[in-house]
Amino acid sequence: MPAAGGNAERVTFQGDYNISPAVCPDGRHLAYITRSAGGFRLMLQDLDDGTVRPVTDTQDDESPSFAPNGRLLVYATRIQGTDVLMTTTLDGKIKTRLLSIRRGADMREPAWGPYGR
């Protein structure tokens, strides 16, 4: 829906199940999770031309969140049976697993913040 108000408009047309949308701070990209081949993958859509591409190679992705500068995404996924947090560049070429202080701890629901401090 436009920021100034008006009718809501569908913007994701690929996949039959799309959840957890996050809009890039500059408004140019939409990150979301789509169900594909029985798994859940992080996708990135260019809001100018509508192109969509996967940015992960995992199958249990959840909860994408853009960095305040719009250059990275943080998301939750599962690796070898453990819930972990990952970051990725928008092109998906550089991924980093975020380590927890407590070994083996499951981590979910990432978000960048706090804002405004």
C-alpha positions, 0 to 999 in steps of 0.5 A: 500500500502506498505510504500516503495511503490508498489501496493495497497492491500485491507485489509478490507473484512467484510462489504459492506461499510468501511470508515475512516481508521486509522492505529495504530502508531505501525502498528498492528491495523486498526480502521475503520467505517463499515455500519452494520444493518443500523448503523455505528460502529467502528471496529478494525482489527488486521493486523497480523491475519486479525481478526475484532471486534467491539469496540463500541455499538453505531450506529452513529460512525465516524472518529476514531483516535489512541492516539500517544501511540496506547492504545486508540481511540477517535471517534465521535458518537451520544448519545441521539441526541447529537454529542459527542466525546468518547474514548475507549480502543482497547478492547472496555471495557473502554469507556469515553465520553469527555465533552465539555466546552459549554453544548450541543455543538455538536462535530465531527472530533476528532484527537490527536495532536499536534504532534512533540511539 
